[in-house]
Amino acid sequence: MPKPLHAEVERYTEGGLPRLKIRGRLDRESAPAVMDWLLTWMPREGDRVGLDLGDLDFVDSAGVAMLAEVRRQTERKGMRIELVRISEPARRTLSLFRTSDSVSVEGYRPGLVERLGARAASALEEARSMLYLVADTFYWAVLGPFFSGRGAPRGEMSRQTLLLGANAFGIVSLLAFLIGLTMALLSAHQLRRFGANIYVADLVAIAMVREMGPVLTAVIVAGRSGSAIAAEIATMRVTEEIEALLAMGFVPVRFLVVPKLYAVTITQPLLTFVSVAFGILGGMVIAAISLGVPAYPFIHKAVGAIRPSDIGSGLMKSIVFGWLMLVIAAHCGLRTRGGAEAVGASTTRSVVWAIFAVIIADCIFSLALYL
């Protein structure tokens, strides 16, 4: 049975001014009905109306909000409300909500130092969060199986290896073939002028093993797999599935990140090897068509140009690039706040950051290994 409303509205005219009187209690329960009465009984003609609050015994914040809304809708119709009488309880409550002394901050624009400080604080918070993620991932991937007896869930690593490695074989091999073909095509014109046609094999092989193979594979994986990882974890964050794992006593990093780390460590060098092989194959096709270099001399020259140190550096780069991609994607996913739009923003941010980190890491490797 609904509770009775302890408020009444009365309409009368005094001194030629139409008035609306509210008596009783104007609280959360009675405010909606009182608002309907006031708007219904509001005069259709005239430019002002009196509001009598002299018989109000109690007013809470809901009543104040209702009066403000009635005033706003009345002024929108070109009519002004005049307060003709007010009780002491109503006066005390309304005085708590006065806004005449508030400070207007409209148009405020932070200064340069403040903006730089906010960006620096945000960057430090991002770095701290990423370091925590790296520490948790290292523990559960390396130390957890020995000290706690719990590693990655069984079967999950195989599934992630298939998703991150085998399913990326087609796009990696195709793009690597086209890159090798393009490099050989661009260099063929210059090498033909000096009669050094055979050296196109050296150029393509060294470029693919040292730089293009690891970097190209990392960029493709960052765009394909990194975005998928970030979107998956971000969606779990938005739908509170990660909070559910925490509530059940599970460690999200152990289930969401560690299997992917194992899979990336295995598949990234293999994908890099595929990228190098198909890049050299693309160069061989152009060498045979444009320069007249047979396949066997091209392969013999390419293999002879590659040193063991080049292979080692390329594989090391591929593993580091894969780790960077994974950590950044997981970090962006775990830091997601909001709804569907935030998932898209986190996915975009993870791809941009991962590619940027790969390029920076490649520059550092180049300076350290070949300077």
N, C-alpha and C positions, 0 to 999 in steps of 0.2 A: 504494500500500500504506500503510495507516495506521501512524503511529508508535507504538511500544510505550510504555505508560504506566509511568513510573518511580516509582510509588507503590503501596503495598499497605495494606490494612486488615485488622486481626486483631481478633477478638472473644474475650475471655476474662473470667474472674471471679476476683477477688482480695479476700479479706476480706469476702465477701458482697456486694461492689459490682461490678456488671457494668461492664466497661471495653471501650473501643474504642481500639485502637492504630493510629496512622498512621505509616508509615515510608517513607523515600525522599524524593522531591521533590514538594512540593505547589505546583504552578504552574498556569499558564493551561491547559495541555493536560490535566493530570491532575485538576484540581479538579472538573469536572462528574461524572466517573465516581466519584471519592471521595465526593462528596456523595450520589450515588445509593446507594452502599454503606452509608454512615453511616445514612441515613434508613431503608434496608431492614433493617439489622441492629439498629436501635434497639430496646431492650427494650420489650415491650408492657405490662409491669407494673412497679411501683415508682415512686418519686418522684425518683430521681436516677440519673445514669450518669456514670462516669468517662471522661475523654478523655486518652489518653496520647500526647503529642507528643514524647517523649524521643528517638525514633529518626529524627526529621525532619532531613534534611540541608539543605533549602532551602525557603523559603516566599516567594512573591511576593504582590502586592496581590490577585490573583485568588484565591489561597488564603485570604487574610484575609477577603475578601468571602464566600467559601464557608463558612468557619467561623462567621461572623456570621449567615448565613442559616440554617445548621443549628441554631444556638443559638436563633434566633427561632422556628423551627418547633417545636423541642423544648419551649420554654417555653410555646408556645401549647397544647400537649397536657398541660400541668401537670407537666412533668418538668424537673429542673434538671441542667445539665451542670457537673461539677466537673473542673477541670484538675489532674490528679494528677502529671504530669511533663511537662517541656518542655525541648527542646534549646536551646543557645545561639543558633544561627541563627534558630530560630523565635521565641525571646524577643526578639531584636533587631528583627525585622520587626514583630512584634505591638506592640512599644513605640512604633513610629512612628505607629500608628493609634489610640493611646489618645485617648479623647474626654472623660476625666474632668476635664481642665483647660480644656475649651472653655467659652466664654461663651455663655450662653443669651440669645437676643434675642427670645424668644417674647413676644408682646404689645407689642412696641416700636411706638410711634406717633410719627411725626415731629412736632416742634413747629410752631407757627404760622409762625415766621420761616423754618424749613427748607422748609415746604410752599410758602410764597410765593416763596422763592428758586428752588425747583425749577420752579414754574410760570413765573416770569420767565425762567429760562434756557431753558425749552422754547419760550416765546413768541419769544425772541430768535433761537433756532435756526430756528424756522418763518419768521420775517421775513427772516433771511439767505438761507434757501433760496428764498423767493419772489422776493427781489431778484435772485438769480442767474438764476432762470427768466425774469424780466422782461427782464434784460439779454441773455440768449441769444436770447429771442424777438425782441427789437427788432433785434438784429444780423442774424439770419437772415431777418427779414421786410423790413428796410429797407436795410441795408448789404450783406448777403451777396450779393445778386444783382449788385451793382456791383463789389465788391472781390474776391470769390472766384469769381464767375461761376456760383454755385449758389444757386438759390432754392428755392421749394417744388416738389415733384415734379409733373410735367405730368399733368393730368387729375385730380389729387387735389382741387384747389380746386373744380372743377365738381361732383365727387361730394359734397364737404362742403357746398357751397351748396345742393344738393338736399336733403341730410339735415337741415341746420340751418335752412333757410329755407322751401323749398317745402312740405316735409312738415309744417311747423308752421302753415301758413296756416289750416287748418280750425279747430284749437283756439283760435288767437288770435282769429280773426274771430268765432267763436261766443261766447267769453267777453267780448270787447269789446262785442258787441251786447247781451249781457245786462247788463253794467255800465252802459252808456249808458241802457238801458231802465230800470234800477233808479234811477239818479240822476234821470232825468226824472220817474219815478213818485213819488219821495219829495219832490221840489221842487214838483210840480204842485199839491199841496194848499195849500201856503203861498202860491204865486204867484197862485192863483185867488182867494184872499181879498182881494188888493190889486188885482186886475184887471190883473196884469202877466204874463198868460199867455205872451206872445211872448218874454219874457226867459228862458224855459226853454232857448231855443236858445243864448243867450249862455253860460248856466251850463254846459250840456253841452259846448259847443264849447271853451270856455276850459279847463275841467277836463280834457278828454280830450287837448288839445294840450299843455298845460303839464305835467300830472302823470300822469293815469291812463293815457294812451297809452304813454309810455315805461316807466313803472313796471310796469304790468300786463304788457306784452310781456316785460320783463326777468325778471319773476317766473316767467312761463310758460316762457320759454326756459331759465331756471335749473333749473326742475323737470323739464323734458322733455329738453333737449339737454345741459345741464350735468351731470346725473346720468349720461347715456349716455357723455359724454366721460370723466368720472371713472371709471366702471366699466370702460370700454375700456382706458384707460391703466393702471388698477390691475390688471386681469387680465393685461396684458402684463408688468407688473412682477412679479407673483406667479409667472407661468410662465416668467420669465427671458427673455422675448423682447427686452426692452430691453437686457439684458446682451448678447444675441446681436448686436443692432445695433451696440453699442459694440465688440464683439470684431471685427466686420467693418469697422470704421472709419467707420461712419455716425454722424451726430449725431441723436439721437432727437428733439430739439426741432424740427429742420428737417422731419422727416417726420410728426411727431405733432401739433405745436402750430401751426406757421406756416400750413399750409393752412386750418386751422380759424380762425385769426385773420383771414385774408383773407375767408373765407366769412362770419364774423360781422360784419365791417366792412361788407360789402355787404348782407347780409340783415337786419340789425337795424333800420336806418332804414326799409327797405321794410316790414317787419312792423309797425313803429310806425305808419307811414302807414296800413296796413290796419286796425290797431287803432283809430286815430282815426276813420277813415271809418265803420267799423261801429258804433263807439260813438255817433257822431252819428246814424247811421241808427236805432239803437235809441231814442234820444231823440226822433227825429222821429215814430216810430210811436206812442209814448205821447202826444206832443203832439197828434197828430191824433186819437187815440181819446179821451183824457181831457180835453184842453183845447180841442179844436176848432180847432187851428192847422193850416192847410193846409200841404202839403209845400213849396211854392215860397217862401212867406214865411219858413218855418222855415229853409230852406237859405240864403236871402238874408241873414237875420239872423245865422246862425251864421258864414257866411263873412265878413261885415262885422265881427264881433267878434274875429276872429283877426288878430293883427298879425304882420308878418314876423319880428319878434324872438321871438315865441312859437314860430313854426315852427322857427327856428334853434336856440333853446334846447332844444326837444323832440328835434330830430334829434341835437344834440350829446350830450344825455343818453343817447339810445338807443345811440350808439356807445360811450360810456364804460361804460355798464352792460353792454354785450356783452363788452367787453374784460375787465371785472372778473370776469364770470361765467366766461369762458374761462380766465383765469389761475388763478383759484381752483380750478376743476375739474381743470386740468392739474396744478397743485401737489399737490392731494390725491391724485390718481392716482399721481404719481411718488413720493410719500412713503409709499406703501403698503408695509407689511411684514407677512408672515404668509401665511395661506391664504384660503379662500373667505370666512370671517367678516370678515377685514380688508378685502376688496373691498366688502362691504356697508357697513362702518363708514366707509370713505373716501367712498363715494357719498353716504351720509347727511350726512357732514360737509361735503362740497362744496356740497350744496344749501342747508344752513343758513347756511354762511358766505357764499355768493353772495347770498342774499336779504338777509342782514344788511348786507353791503357795499353792495348796491343802495339800501337804505333810508338808510344813512348818507350815501352819495354824493348822493342826492336832497335830503337836508336841507342839505348843503353847497351844492348848486346853488341851492336856494331862497333861502338866506341871501345868496349872492353876487349873484343876479340880481334878486331882488324885494324885498330889504330896503330 
